[in-house]
Amino acid sequence: MKASLFYLPTLGSRREIESGLAGMRPELYQRMLSEISEHVRLADDLGYDSVSFTEHHFHIEGFEVSNNPVLLDLYFAMQTKRIRVGQLGIVLPA
């Protein structure tokens, strides 16, 4: 059986987003990267097959996690040994 993780990366908690300008706060972005990195490394160690992320157009406008989803994939892939990393959609090739 194959197991996968699926993420819609989000910057900040609901309260932090509703307070405004969460997309302009670098500490929220760094926290998100750190939290997902920890999850992806653990999934890799536990034998999960893949991790995937939504294409950035599914994010709240102004809170996009990455304007280049492939670089986000690369960031997480560099921290793992065998897990496959990918996007569930990239507009340009489609």
mmCIF file as gemmi writes it, N, C-alpha and C atoms, coordinates in Angstrom:
data_model
loop_
_atom_site.group_PDB
_atom_site.id
_atom_site.type_symbol
_atom_site.label_atom_id
_atom_site.label_alt_id
_atom_site.label_comp_id
_atom_site.label_asym_id
_atom_site.label_entity_id
_atom_site.label_seq_id
_atom_site.pdbx_PDB_ins_code
_atom_site.Cartn_x
_atom_site.Cartn_y
_atom_site.Cartn_z
_atom_site.occupancy
_atom_site.B_iso_or_equiv
_atom_site.pdbx_formal_charge
_atom_site.auth_seq_id
_atom_site.auth_asym_id
_atom_site.pdbx_PDB_model_num
ATOM 1 N N . MET Axp A 1 ? 0.842 -1.174 0 1 0 ? 1 A 1
ATOM 2 C CA . MET Axp A 1 ? 0 0 0 1 0 ? 1 A 1
ATOM 3 C C . MET Axp A 1 ? 0.892 1.244 0 1 0 ? 1 A 1
ATOM 4 N N . LYS Axp A 2 ? 0.503 2.222 -0.779 1 0 ? 2 A 1
ATOM 5 C CA . LYS Axp A 2 ? 1.246 3.47 -0.845 1 0 ? 2 A 1
ATOM 6 C C . LYS Axp A 2 ? 0.546 4.527 0.005 1 0 ? 2 A 1
ATOM 7 N N . ALA Axp A 3 ? 1.364 5.334 0.657 1 0 ? 3 A 1
ATOM 8 C CA . ALA Axp A 3 ? 0.824 6.416 1.483 1 0 ? 3 A 1
ATOM 9 C C . ALA Axp A 3 ? 1.479 7.718 1.062 1 0 ? 3 A 1
ATOM 10 N N . SER Axp A 4 ? 0.689 8.771 1.072 1 0 ? 4 A 1
ATOM 11 C CA . SER Axp A 4 ? 1.175 10.075 0.628 1 0 ? 4 A 1
ATOM 12 C C . SER Axp A 4 ? 0.654 11.168 1.549 1 0 ? 4 A 1
ATOM 13 N N . LEU Axp A 5 ? 1.392 12.265 1.604 1 0 ? 5 A 1
ATOM 14 C CA . LEU Axp A 5 ? 0.942 13.467 2.297 1 0 ? 5 A 1
ATOM 15 C C . LEU Axp A 5 ? 0.514 14.492 1.26 1 0 ? 5 A 1
ATOM 16 N N . PHE Axp A 6 ? -0.5 15.279 1.583 1 0 ? 6 A 1
ATOM 17 C CA . PHE Axp A 6 ? -0.958 16.337 0.695 1 0 ? 6 A 1
ATOM 18 C C . PHE Axp A 6 ? -1.089 17.616 1.516 1 0 ? 6 A 1
ATOM 19 N N . TYR Axp A 7 ? -0.51 18.693 1.015 1 0 ? 7 A 1
ATOM 20 C CA . TYR Axp A 7 ? -0.51 19.952 1.747 1 0 ? 7 A 1
ATOM 21 C C . TYR Axp A 7 ? -1.085 21.1 0.922 1 0 ? 7 A 1
ATOM 22 N N . LEU Axp A 8 ? -1.812 21.935 1.616 1 0 ? 8 A 1
ATOM 23 C CA . LEU Axp A 8 ? -2.136 23.278 1.137 1 0 ? 8 A 1
ATOM 24 C C . LEU Axp A 8 ? -1.38 24.2 2.092 1 0 ? 8 A 1
ATOM 25 N N . PRO Axp A 9 ? -0.105 24.497 1.785 1 0 ? 9 A 1
ATOM 26 C CA . PRO Axp A 9 ? 0.694 25.288 2.73 1 0 ? 9 A 1
ATOM 27 C C . PRO Axp A 9 ? 0.042 26.636 3.023 1 0 ? 9 A 1
ATOM 28 N N . THR Axp A 10 ? -0.008 26.977 4.287 1 0 ? 10 A 1
ATOM 29 C CA . THR Axp A 10 ? -0.651 28.211 4.719 1 0 ? 10 A 1
ATOM 30 C C . THR Axp A 10 ? 0.287 28.989 5.63 1 0 ? 10 A 1
ATOM 31 N N . LEU Axp A 11 ? 0.294 30.279 5.476 1 0 ? 11 A 1
ATOM 32 C CA . LEU Axp A 11 ? 1.113 31.143 6.331 1 0 ? 11 A 1
ATOM 33 C C . LEU Axp A 11 ? 0.305 31.571 7.54 1 0 ? 11 A 1
ATOM 34 N N . GLY Axp A 12 ? 0.708 31.137 8.701 1 0 ? 12 A 1
ATOM 35 C CA . GLY Axp A 12 ? 0.088 31.609 9.932 1 0 ? 12 A 1
ATOM 36 C C . GLY Axp A 12 ? -1.193 30.902 10.303 1 0 ? 12 A 1
ATOM 37 N N . SER Axp A 13 ? -1.613 31.174 11.507 1 0 ? 13 A 1
ATOM 38 C CA . SER Axp A 13 ? -2.871 30.653 12.024 1 0 ? 13 A 1
ATOM 39 C C . SER Axp A 13 ? -4.025 31.5 11.489 1 0 ? 13 A 1
ATOM 40 N N . ARG Axp A 14 ? -5.225 31.075 11.75 1 0 ? 14 A 1
ATOM 41 C CA . ARG Axp A 14 ? -6.389 31.847 11.318 1 0 ? 14 A 1
ATOM 42 C C . ARG Axp A 14 ? -6.337 33.261 11.909 1 0 ? 14 A 1
ATOM 43 N N . ARG Axp A 15 ? -6.001 33.336 13.192 1 0 ? 15 A 1
ATOM 44 C CA . ARG Axp A 15 ? -5.927 34.639 13.859 1 0 ? 15 A 1
ATOM 45 C C . ARG Axp A 15 ? -4.875 35.531 13.212 1 0 ? 15 A 1
ATOM 46 N N . GLU Axp A 16 ? -3.715 34.95 12.885 1 0 ? 16 A 1
ATOM 47 C CA . GLU Axp A 16 ? -2.638 35.733 12.275 1 0 ? 16 A 1
ATOM 48 C C . GLU Axp A 16 ? -3.028 36.201 10.875 1 0 ? 16 A 1
ATOM 49 N N . ILE Axp A 17 ? -3.722 35.359 10.132 1 0 ? 17 A 1
ATOM 50 C CA . ILE Axp A 17 ? -4.168 35.742 8.785 1 0 ? 17 A 1
ATOM 51 C C . ILE Axp A 17 ? -5.22 36.841 8.87 1 0 ? 17 A 1
ATOM 52 N N . GLU Axp A 18 ? -6.183 36.675 9.785 1 0 ? 18 A 1
ATOM 53 C CA . GLU Axp A 18 ? -7.266 37.651 9.905 1 0 ? 18 A 1
ATOM 54 C C . GLU Axp A 18 ? -6.784 38.995 10.44 1 0 ? 18 A 1
ATOM 55 N N . SER Axp A 19 ? -5.644 39.018 11.135 1 0 ? 19 A 1
ATOM 56 C CA . SER Axp A 19 ? -5.126 40.296 11.631 1 0 ? 19 A 1
ATOM 57 C C . SER Axp A 19 ? -4.545 41.146 10.497 1 0 ? 19 A 1
ATOM 58 N N . GLY Axp A 20 ? -4.331 40.522 9.339 1 0 ? 20 A 1
ATOM 59 C CA . GLY Axp A 20 ? -3.909 41.261 8.162 1 0 ? 20 A 1
ATOM 60 C C . GLY Axp A 20 ? -2.427 41.158 7.853 1 0 ? 20 A 1
ATOM 61 N N . LEU Axp A 21 ? -2.132 41.212 6.579 1 0 ? 21 A 1
ATOM 62 C CA . LEU Axp A 21 ? -0.777 41.245 6.041 1 0 ? 21 A 1
ATOM 63 C C . LEU Axp A 21 ? 0.104 40.059 6.466 1 0 ? 21 A 1
ATOM 64 N N . ALA Axp A 22 ? -0.492 38.9 6.695 1 0 ? 22 A 1
ATOM 65 C CA . ALA Axp A 22 ? 0.292 37.716 7.062 1 0 ? 22 A 1
ATOM 66 C C . ALA Axp A 22 ? 1.301 37.375 5.969 1 0 ? 22 A 1
ATOM 67 N N . GLY Axp A 23 ? 0.949 37.612 4.715 1 0 ? 23 A 1
ATOM 68 C CA . GLY Axp A 23 ? 1.844 37.325 3.614 1 0 ? 23 A 1
ATOM 69 C C . GLY Axp A 23 ? 3.089 38.2 3.582 1 0 ? 23 A 1
ATOM 70 N N . MET Axp A 24 ? 3.101 39.253 4.369 1 0 ? 24 A 1
ATOM 71 C CA . MET Axp A 24 ? 4.246 40.166 4.417 1 0 ? 24 A 1
ATOM 72 C C . MET Axp A 24 ? 5.132 39.918 5.64 1 0 ? 24 A 1
ATOM 73 N N . ARG Axp A 25 ? 4.839 38.858 6.39 1 0 ? 25 A 1
ATOM 74 C CA . ARG Axp A 25 ? 5.595 38.585 7.614 1 0 ? 25 A 1
ATOM 75 C C . ARG Axp A 25 ? 6.542 37.402 7.397 1 0 ? 25 A 1
ATOM 76 N N . PRO Axp A 26 ? 7.84 37.651 7.219 1 0 ? 26 A 1
ATOM 77 C CA . PRO Axp A 26 ? 8.794 36.583 6.933 1 0 ? 26 A 1
ATOM 78 C C . PRO Axp A 26 ? 8.845 35.502 8 1 0 ? 26 A 1
ATOM 79 N N . GLU Axp A 27 ? 8.593 35.857 9.256 1 0 ? 27 A 1
ATOM 80 C CA . GLU Axp A 27 ? 8.654 34.844 10.309 1 0 ? 27 A 1
ATOM 81 C C . GLU Axp A 27 ? 7.563 33.789 10.153 1 0 ? 27 A 1
ATOM 82 N N . LEU Axp A 28 ? 6.415 34.171 9.602 1 0 ? 28 A 1
ATOM 83 C CA . LEU Axp A 28 ? 5.35 33.195 9.349 1 0 ? 28 A 1
ATOM 84 C C . LEU Axp A 28 ? 5.744 32.254 8.214 1 0 ? 28 A 1
ATOM 85 N N . TYR Axp A 29 ? 6.382 32.792 7.197 1 0 ? 29 A 1
ATOM 86 C CA . TYR Axp A 29 ? 6.84 31.967 6.074 1 0 ? 29 A 1
ATOM 87 C C . TYR Axp A 29 ? 7.908 30.982 6.557 1 0 ? 29 A 1
ATOM 88 N N . GLN Axp A 30 ? 8.856 31.462 7.352 1 0 ? 30 A 1
ATOM 89 C CA . GLN Axp A 30 ? 9.908 30.593 7.861 1 0 ? 30 A 1
ATOM 90 C C . GLN Axp A 30 ? 9.342 29.515 8.784 1 0 ? 30 A 1
ATOM 91 N N . ARG Axp A 31 ? 8.35 29.862 9.574 1 0 ? 31 A 1
ATOM 92 C CA . ARG Axp A 31 ? 7.707 28.871 10.457 1 0 ? 31 A 1
ATOM 93 C C . ARG Axp A 31 ? 7.025 27.791 9.633 1 0 ? 31 A 1
ATOM 94 N N . MET Axp A 32 ? 6.319 28.209 8.571 1 0 ? 32 A 1
ATOM 95 C CA . MET Axp A 32 ? 5.654 27.237 7.701 1 0 ? 32 A 1
ATOM 96 C C . MET Axp A 32 ? 6.676 26.299 7.078 1 0 ? 32 A 1
ATOM 97 N N . LEU Axp A 33 ? 7.795 26.83 6.561 1 0 ? 33 A 1
ATOM 98 C CA . LEU Axp A 33 ? 8.829 25.983 5.961 1 0 ? 33 A 1
ATOM 99 C C . LEU Axp A 33 ? 9.39 24.997 6.985 1 0 ? 33 A 1
ATOM 100 N N . SER Axp A 34 ? 9.625 25.462 8.19 1 0 ? 34 A 1
ATOM 101 C CA . SER Axp A 34 ? 10.171 24.612 9.241 1 0 ? 34 A 1
ATOM 102 C C . SER Axp A 34 ? 9.208 23.486 9.609 1 0 ? 34 A 1
ATOM 103 N N . GLU Axp A 35 ? 7.931 23.818 9.772 1 0 ? 35 A 1
ATOM 104 C CA . GLU Axp A 35 ? 6.934 22.813 10.155 1 0 ? 35 A 1
ATOM 105 C C . GLU Axp A 35 ? 6.753 21.755 9.069 1 0 ? 35 A 1
ATOM 106 N N . ILE Axp A 36 ? 6.637 22.188 7.819 1 0 ? 36 A 1
ATOM 107 C CA . ILE Axp A 36 ? 6.46 21.218 6.733 1 0 ? 36 A 1
ATOM 108 C C . ILE Axp A 36 ? 7.728 20.4 6.539 1 0 ? 36 A 1
ATOM 109 N N . SER Axp A 37 ? 8.901 21.018 6.689 1 0 ? 37 A 1
ATOM 110 C CA . SER Axp A 37 ? 10.162 20.277 6.575 1 0 ? 37 A 1
ATOM 111 C C . SER Axp A 37 ? 10.201 19.133 7.583 1 0 ? 37 A 1
ATOM 112 N N . GLU Axp A 38 ? 9.8 19.431 8.804 1 0 ? 38 A 1
ATOM 113 C CA . GLU Axp A 38 ? 9.778 18.4 9.844 1 0 ? 38 A 1
ATOM 114 C C . GLU Axp A 38 ? 8.84 17.258 9.461 1 0 ? 38 A 1
ATOM 115 N N . HIS Axp A 39 ? 7.66 17.588 8.951 1 0 ? 39 A 1
ATOM 116 C CA . HIS Axp A 39 ? 6.697 16.561 8.537 1 0 ? 39 A 1
ATOM 117 C C . HIS Axp A 39 ? 7.242 15.716 7.392 1 0 ? 39 A 1
ATOM 118 N N . VAL Axp A 40 ? 7.84 16.379 6.392 1 0 ? 40 A 1
ATOM 119 C CA . VAL Axp A 40 ? 8.334 15.674 5.209 1 0 ? 40 A 1
ATOM 120 C C . VAL Axp A 40 ? 9.492 14.743 5.578 1 0 ? 40 A 1
ATOM 121 N N . ARG Axp A 41 ? 10.407 15.202 6.422 1 0 ? 41 A 1
ATOM 122 C CA . ARG Axp A 41 ? 11.519 14.337 6.85 1 0 ? 41 A 1
ATOM 123 C C . ARG Axp A 41 ? 11.004 13.133 7.636 1 0 ? 41 A 1
ATOM 124 N N . LEU Axp A 42 ? 10.02 13.338 8.504 1 0 ? 42 A 1
ATOM 125 C CA . LEU Axp A 42 ? 9.448 12.235 9.264 1 0 ? 42 A 1
ATOM 126 C C . LEU Axp A 42 ? 8.748 11.252 8.331 1 0 ? 42 A 1
ATOM 127 N N . ALA Axp A 43 ? 7.983 11.771 7.379 1 0 ? 43 A 1
ATOM 128 C CA . ALA Axp A 43 ? 7.297 10.899 6.419 1 0 ? 43 A 1
ATOM 129 C C . ALA Axp A 43 ? 8.309 10.079 5.625 1 0 ? 43 A 1
ATOM 130 N N . ASP Axp A 44 ? 9.405 10.69 5.234 1 0 ? 44 A 1
ATOM 131 C CA . ASP Axp A 44 ? 10.46 9.983 4.511 1 0 ? 44 A 1
ATOM 132 C C . ASP Axp A 44 ? 11.029 8.856 5.377 1 0 ? 44 A 1
ATOM 133 N N . ASP Axp A 45 ? 11.321 9.153 6.632 1 0 ? 45 A 1
ATOM 134 C CA . ASP Axp A 45 ? 11.855 8.145 7.556 1 0 ? 45 A 1
ATOM 135 C C . ASP Axp A 45 ? 10.864 7.01 7.812 1 0 ? 45 A 1
ATOM 136 N N . LEU Axp A 46 ? 9.564 7.33 7.806 1 0 ? 46 A 1
ATOM 137 C CA . LEU Axp A 46 ? 8.535 6.32 8.074 1 0 ? 46 A 1
ATOM 138 C C . LEU Axp A 46 ? 8.15 5.509 6.842 1 0 ? 46 A 1
ATOM 139 N N . GLY Axp A 47 ? 8.7 5.865 5.67 1 0 ? 47 A 1
ATOM 140 C CA . GLY Axp A 47 ? 8.445 5.094 4.461 1 0 ? 47 A 1
ATOM 141 C C . GLY Axp A 47 ? 7.288 5.562 3.6 1 0 ? 47 A 1
ATOM 142 N N . TYR Axp A 48 ? 6.802 6.771 3.827 1 0 ? 48 A 1
ATOM 143 C CA . TYR Axp A 48 ? 5.759 7.308 2.946 1 0 ? 48 A 1
ATOM 144 C C . TYR Axp A 48 ? 6.328 7.386 1.533 1 0 ? 48 A 1
ATOM 145 N N . ASP Axp A 49 ? 5.444 7.276 0.539 1 0 ? 49 A 1
ATOM 146 C CA . ASP Axp A 49 ? 5.873 7.266 -0.851 1 0 ? 49 A 1
ATOM 147 C C . ASP Axp A 49 ? 6.043 8.652 -1.45 1 0 ? 49 A 1
ATOM 148 N N . SER Axp A 50 ? 5.172 9.585 -1.068 1 0 ? 50 A 1
ATOM 149 C CA . SER Axp A 50 ? 5.233 10.892 -1.713 1 0 ? 50 A 1
ATOM 150 C C . SER Axp A 50 ? 4.615 11.972 -0.835 1 0 ? 50 A 1
ATOM 151 N N . VAL Axp A 51 ? 4.923 13.187 -1.205 1 0 ? 51 A 1
ATOM 152 C CA . VAL Axp A 51 ? 4.303 14.37 -0.607 1 0 ? 51 A 1
ATOM 153 C C . VAL Axp A 51 ? 4.003 15.314 -1.763 1 0 ? 51 A 1
ATOM 154 N N . SER Axp A 52 ? 2.842 15.938 -1.728 1 0 ? 52 A 1
ATOM 155 C CA . SER Axp A 52 ? 2.485 16.847 -2.813 1 0 ? 52 A 1
ATOM 156 C C . SER Axp A 52 ? 1.829 18.097 -2.246 1 0 ? 52 A 1
ATOM 157 N N . PHE Axp A 53 ? 1.867 19.132 -3.061 1 0 ? 53 A 1
ATOM 158 C CA . PHE Axp A 53 ? 1.372 20.439 -2.656 1 0 ? 53 A 1
ATOM 159 C C . PHE Axp A 53 ? 0.4 20.951 -3.709 1 0 ? 53 A 1
ATOM 160 N N . THR Axp A 54 ? -0.509 21.814 -3.272 1 0 ? 54 A 1
ATOM 161 C CA . THR Axp A 54 ? -1.42 22.435 -4.225 1 0 ? 54 A 1
ATOM 162 C C . THR Axp A 54 ? -0.646 23.413 -5.098 1 0 ? 54 A 1
ATOM 163 N N . GLU Axp A 55 ? -1.141 23.638 -6.274 1 0 ? 55 A 1
ATOM 164 C CA . GLU Axp A 55 ? -0.571 24.66 -7.145 1 0 ? 55 A 1
ATOM 165 C C . GLU Axp A 55 ? -0.9 26.005 -6.5 1 0 ? 55 A 1
ATOM 166 N N . HIS Axp A 56 ? -0.026 26.969 -6.586 1 0 ? 56 A 1
ATOM 167 C CA . HIS Axp A 56 ? -0.153 28.173 -5.78 1 0 ? 56 A 1
ATOM 168 C C . HIS Axp A 56 ? -1.413 28.985 -6.024 1 0 ? 56 A 1
ATOM 169 N N . HIS Axp A 57 ? -2.138 28.769 -7.101 1 0 ? 57 A 1
ATOM 170 C CA . HIS Axp A 57 ? -3.36 29.528 -7.336 1 0 ? 57 A 1
ATOM 171 C C . HIS Axp A 57 ? -4.491 29.125 -6.397 1 0 ? 57 A 1
ATOM 172 N N . PHE Axp A 58 ? -4.316 28.054 -5.644 1 0 ? 58 A 1
ATOM 173 C CA . PHE Axp A 58 ? -5.343 27.654 -4.685 1 0 ? 58 A 1
ATOM 174 C C . PHE Axp A 58 ? -5.185 28.367 -3.346 1 0 ? 58 A 1
ATOM 175 N N . HIS Axp A 59 ? -4.157 29.177 -3.188 1 0 ? 59 A 1
ATOM 176 C CA . HIS Axp A 59 ? -3.946 29.885 -1.94 1 0 ? 59 A 1
ATOM 177 C C . HIS Axp A 59 ? -4.775 31.159 -1.919 1 0 ? 59 A 1
ATOM 178 N N . ILE Axp A 60 ? -4.949 31.703 -0.719 1 0 ? 60 A 1
ATOM 179 C CA . ILE Axp A 60 ? -5.662 32.975 -0.572 1 0 ? 60 A 1
ATOM 180 C C . ILE Axp A 60 ? -4.842 34.045 -1.269 1 0 ? 60 A 1
ATOM 181 N N . GLU Axp A 61 ? -5.466 34.854 -2.081 1 0 ? 61 A 1
ATOM 182 C CA . GLU Axp A 61 ? -4.726 35.891 -2.8 1 0 ? 61 A 1
ATOM 183 C C . GLU Axp A 61 ? -3.933 36.746 -1.822 1 0 ? 61 A 1
ATOM 184 N N . GLY Axp A 62 ? -2.671 36.945 -2.132 1 0 ? 62 A 1
ATOM 185 C CA . GLY Axp A 62 ? -1.795 37.719 -1.275 1 0 ? 62 A 1
ATOM 186 C C . GLY Axp A 62 ? -1.044 36.876 -0.262 1 0 ? 62 A 1
ATOM 187 N N . PHE Axp A 63 ? -1.419 35.606 -0.136 1 0 ? 63 A 1
ATOM 188 C CA . PHE Axp A 63 ? -0.772 34.726 0.832 1 0 ? 63 A 1
ATOM 189 C C . PHE Axp A 63 ? -0.116 33.544 0.136 1 0 ? 63 A 1
ATOM 190 N N . GLU Axp A 64 ? 0.224 33.673 -1.148 1 0 ? 64 A 1
ATOM 191 C CA . GLU Axp A 64 ? 0.822 32.575 -1.878 1 0 ? 64 A 1
ATOM 192 C C . GLU Axp A 64 ? 2.11 32.137 -1.198 1 0 ? 64 A 1
ATOM 193 N N . VAL Axp A 65 ? 2.267 30.847 -1.049 1 0 ? 65 A 1
ATOM 194 C CA . VAL Axp A 65 ? 3.449 30.316 -0.396 1 0 ? 65 A 1
ATOM 195 C C . VAL Axp A 65 ? 4.636 30.348 -1.338 1 0 ? 65 A 1
ATOM 196 N N . SER Axp A 66 ? 4.398 30.177 -2.62 1 0 ? 66 A 1
ATOM 197 C CA . SER Axp A 66 ? 5.498 30.214 -3.567 1 0 ? 66 A 1
ATOM 198 C C . SER Axp A 66 ? 4.973 30.63 -4.928 1 0 ? 66 A 1
ATOM 199 N N . ASN Axp A 67 ? 5.631 31.591 -5.532 1 0 ? 67 A 1
ATOM 200 C CA . ASN Axp A 67 ? 5.26 31.929 -6.903 1 0 ? 67 A 1
ATOM 201 C C . ASN Axp A 67 ? 5.977 31.007 -7.878 1 0 ? 67 A 1
ATOM 202 N N . ASN Axp A 68 ? 6.84 30.13 -7.364 1 0 ? 68 A 1
ATOM 203 C CA . ASN Axp A 68 ? 7.497 29.114 -8.172 1 0 ? 68 A 1
ATOM 204 C C . ASN Axp A 68 ? 7.39 27.784 -7.425 1 0 ? 68 A 1
ATOM 205 N N . PRO Axp A 69 ? 6.293 27.044 -7.643 1 0 ? 69 A 1
ATOM 206 C CA . PRO Axp A 69 ? 6.054 25.809 -6.903 1 0 ? 69 A 1
ATOM 207 C C . PRO Axp A 69 ? 7.164 24.766 -7.055 1 0 ? 69 A 1
ATOM 208 N N . VAL Axp A 70 ? 7.863 24.749 -8.176 1 0 ? 70 A 1
ATOM 209 C CA . VAL Axp A 70 ? 8.932 23.768 -8.381 1 0 ? 70 A 1
ATOM 210 C C . VAL Axp A 70 ? 10.084 24.02 -7.401 1 0 ? 70 A 1
ATOM 211 N N . LEU Axp A 71 ? 10.382 25.283 -7.115 1 0 ? 71 A 1
ATOM 212 C CA . LEU Axp A 71 ? 11.431 25.584 -6.133 1 0 ? 71 A 1
ATOM 213 C C . LEU Axp A 71 ? 11.026 25.156 -4.73 1 0 ? 71 A 1
ATOM 214 N N . LEU Axp A 72 ? 9.744 25.271 -4.413 1 0 ? 72 A 1
ATOM 215 C CA . LEU Axp A 72 ? 9.26 24.789 -3.124 1 0 ? 72 A 1
ATOM 216 C C . LEU Axp A 72 ? 9.447 23.271 -3.042 1 0 ? 72 A 1
ATOM 217 N N . ASP Axp A 73 ? 9.129 22.557 -4.12 1 0 ? 73 A 1
ATOM 218 C CA . ASP Axp A 73 ? 9.358 21.105 -4.171 1 0 ? 73 A 1
ATOM 219 C C . ASP Axp A 73 ? 10.838 20.788 -3.953 1 0 ? 73 A 1
ATOM 220 N N . LEU Axp A 74 ? 11.701 21.514 -4.629 1 0 ? 74 A 1
ATOM 221 C CA . LEU Axp A 74 ? 13.137 21.277 -4.523 1 0 ? 74 A 1
ATOM 222 C C . LEU Axp A 74 ? 13.615 21.494 -3.093 1 0 ? 74 A 1
ATOM 223 N N . TYR Axp A 75 ? 13.118 22.528 -2.453 1 0 ? 75 A 1
ATOM 224 C CA . TYR Axp A 75 ? 13.505 22.819 -1.069 1 0 ? 75 A 1
ATOM 225 C C . TYR Axp A 75 ? 13.234 21.61 -0.171 1 0 ? 75 A 1
ATOM 226 N N . PHE Axp A 76 ? 12.052 21.014 -0.305 1 0 ? 76 A 1
ATOM 227 C CA . PHE Axp A 76 ? 11.714 19.864 0.535 1 0 ? 76 A 1
ATOM 228 C C . PHE Axp A 76 ? 12.429 18.597 0.07 1 0 ? 76 A 1
ATOM 229 N N . ALA Axp A 77 ? 12.594 18.413 -1.214 1 0 ? 77 A 1
ATOM 230 C CA . ALA Axp A 77 ? 13.262 17.216 -1.731 1 0 ? 77 A 1
ATOM 231 C C . ALA Axp A 77 ? 14.718 17.154 -1.29 1 0 ? 77 A 1
ATOM 232 N N . MET Axp A 78 ? 15.366 18.3 -1.152 1 0 ? 78 A 1
ATOM 233 C CA . MET Axp A 78 ? 16.778 18.319 -0.737 1 0 ? 78 A 1
ATOM 234 C C . MET Axp A 78 ? 16.959 17.827 0.695 1 0 ? 78 A 1
ATOM 235 N N . GLN Axp A 79 ? 15.884 17.739 1.458 1 0 ? 79 A 1
ATOM 236 C CA . GLN Axp A 79 ? 15.961 17.326 2.857 1 0 ? 79 A 1
ATOM 237 C C . GLN Axp A 79 ? 15.613 15.849 3.061 1 0 ? 79 A 1
ATOM 238 N N . THR Axp A 80 ? 15.346 15.14 1.982 1 0 ? 80 A 1
ATOM 239 C CA . THR Axp A 80 ? 14.889 13.758 2.1 1 0 ? 80 A 1
ATOM 240 C C . THR Axp A 80 ? 15.803 12.816 1.329 1 0 ? 80 A 1
ATOM 241 N N . LYS Axp A 81 ? 15.568 11.523 1.528 1 0 ? 81 A 1
ATOM 242 C CA . LYS Axp A 81 ? 16.384 10.509 0.856 1 0 ? 81 A 1
ATOM 243 C C . LYS Axp A 81 ? 15.648 9.819 -0.289 1 0 ? 81 A 1
ATOM 244 N N . ARG Axp A 82 ? 14.354 9.529 -0.11 1 0 ? 82 A 1
ATOM 245 C CA . ARG Axp A 82 ? 13.682 8.708 -1.11 1 0 ? 82 A 1
ATOM 246 C C . ARG Axp A 82 ? 12.252 9.141 -1.445 1 0 ? 82 A 1
ATOM 247 N N . ILE Axp A 83 ? 11.638 9.946 -0.636 1 0 ? 83 A 1
ATOM 248 C CA . ILE Axp A 83 ? 10.246 10.319 -0.87 1 0 ? 83 A 1
ATOM 249 C C . ILE Axp A 83 ? 10.129 11.149 -2.149 1 0 ? 83 A 1
ATOM 250 N N . ARG Axp A 84 ? 9.066 10.936 -2.894 1 0 ? 84 A 1
ATOM 251 C CA . ARG Axp A 84 ? 8.822 11.719 -4.113 1 0 ? 84 A 1
ATOM 252 C C . ARG Axp A 84 ? 8.055 12.981 -3.745 1 0 ? 84 A 1
ATOM 253 N N . VAL Axp A 85 ? 8.427 14.096 -4.37 1 0 ? 85 A 1
ATOM 254 C CA . VAL Axp A 85 ? 7.826 15.391 -4.061 1 0 ? 85 A 1
ATOM 255 C C . VAL Axp A 85 ? 7.259 15.97 -5.352 1 0 ? 85 A 1
ATOM 256 N N . GLY Axp A 86 ? 6.057 16.521 -5.285 1 0 ? 86 A 1
ATOM 257 C CA . GLY Axp A 86 ? 5.492 17.084 -6.5 1 0 ? 86 A 1
ATOM 258 C C . GLY Axp A 86 ? 4.315 18.005 -6.255 1 0 ? 86 A 1
ATOM 259 N N . GLN Axp A 87 ? 3.912 18.663 -7.322 1 0 ? 87 A 1
ATOM 260 C CA . GLN Axp A 87 ? 2.757 19.554 -7.33 1 0 ? 87 A 1
ATOM 261 C C . GLN Axp A 87 ? 1.573 18.817 -7.925 1 0 ? 87 A 1
ATOM 262 N N . LEU Axp A 88 ? 0.392 19.187 -7.492 1 0 ? 88 A 1
ATOM 263 C CA . LEU Axp A 88 ? -0.809 18.584 -8.08 1 0 ? 88 A 1
ATOM 264 C C . LEU Axp A 88 ? -1.272 19.35 -9.305 1 0 ? 88 A 1
ATOM 265 N N . GLY Axp A 89 ? -0.548 20.377 -9.66 1 0 ? 89 A 1
ATOM 266 C CA . GLY Axp A 89 ? -0.845 21.107 -10.876 1 0 ? 89 A 1
ATOM 267 C C . GLY Axp A 89 ? 0.127 22.249 -11.047 1 0 ? 89 A 1
ATOM 268 N N . ILE Axp A 90 ? 0.639 22.397 -12.253 1 0 ? 90 A 1
ATOM 269 C CA . ILE Axp A 90 ? 1.49 23.535 -12.58 1 0 ? 90 A 1
ATOM 270 C C . ILE Axp A 90 ? 0.928 24.114 -13.877 1 0 ? 90 A 1
ATOM 271 N N . VAL Axp A 91 ? 0.575 25.374 -13.86 1 0 ? 91 A 1
ATOM 272 C CA . VAL Axp A 91 ? -0.161 25.988 -14.968 1 0 ? 91 A 1
ATOM 273 C C . VAL Axp A 91 ? 0.627 25.997 -16.276 1 0 ? 91 A 1
ATOM 274 N N . LEU Axp A 92 ? 1.883 26.389 -16.255 1 0 ? 92 A 1
ATOM 275 C CA . LEU Axp A 92 ? 2.638 26.569 -17.484 1 0 ? 92 A 1
ATOM 276 C C . LEU Axp A 92 ? 2.67 25.3 -18.367 1 0 ? 92 A 1
ATOM 277 N N . PRO Axp A 93 ? 3.074 24.12 -17.85 1 0 ? 93 A 1
ATOM 278 C CA . PRO Axp A 93 ? 3.085 22.945 -18.709 1 0 ? 93 A 1
ATOM 279 C C . PRO Axp A 93 ? 1.686 22.497 -19.145 1 0 ? 93 A 1
ATOM 280 N N . ALA Axp A 94 ? 0.693 22.789 -18.308 1 0 ? 94 A 1
ATOM 281 C CA . ALA Axp A 94 ? -0.671 22.367 -18.644 1 0 ? 94 A 1
ATOM 282 C C . ALA Axp A 94 ? -1.184 23.142 -19.833 1 0 ? 94 A 1
